[in-house]
Amino acid sequence: MSDASGFEKEIARLIVESLNLEDVDPEKIDPDAPLFRDGLGLDSIDALELALAISRKYGFKLQSDDRNNADIFRSLRALSRHVEQNRVH
């Protein structure tokens, strides 16, 4: 994850911790790899848990009916950018 920003690394750690991904090293998550299916392999339940963790930590909600969710959750980089732009704390 050498080309990841500090905030991307923070979000990677949040993903691993909040989803209990014991076999995943947050430092090795490719910031541009997909979070779902072929990439990190997350599913819709993981997305809900991750959205809750983000809400608790950063003070804003990711809505399940947001038409931009596919783009927001596309990759670690996309998710990090969205959280950084919308976080309250």
Residue pairs with C-beta under 8 A, 6 or more apart in sequence:
1 8
1 9
1 12
1 26
1 27
1 28
1 29
1 30
1 31
3 31
4 12
4 29
4 31
4 76
4 77
5 31
5 80
7 80
7 83
7 84
8 31
8 76
8 77
8 80
9 26
9 27
10 80
11 76
11 79
11 80
11 83
12 26
12 27
12 29
12 31
12 76
13 26
14 50
14 53
14 54
14 57
15 21
15 26
15 29
15 35
15 40
15 50
15 76
16 24
16 25
16 26
16 29
17 53
18 49
18 50
18 52
18 53
19 42
19 46
19 49
19 50
21 40
24 40
29 40
29 76
30 39
30 75
30 76
31 75
31 76
31 77
31 80
32 75
32 76
32 77
33 39
33 40
33 75
33 76
34 40
34 74
34 75
35 42
35 73
35 74
35 75
35 76
35 79
36 42
36 43
36 47
36 73
39 75
42 50
47 69
47 73
48 64
51 61
51 62
51 64
54 60
54 62
54 83
55 61
55 62
58 83
58 86
58 87
58 88
58 89
59 87
59 88
59 89
60 86
60 87
60 88
62 69
62 72
63 69
66 72
71 78
72 78
72 79
72 82
73 79
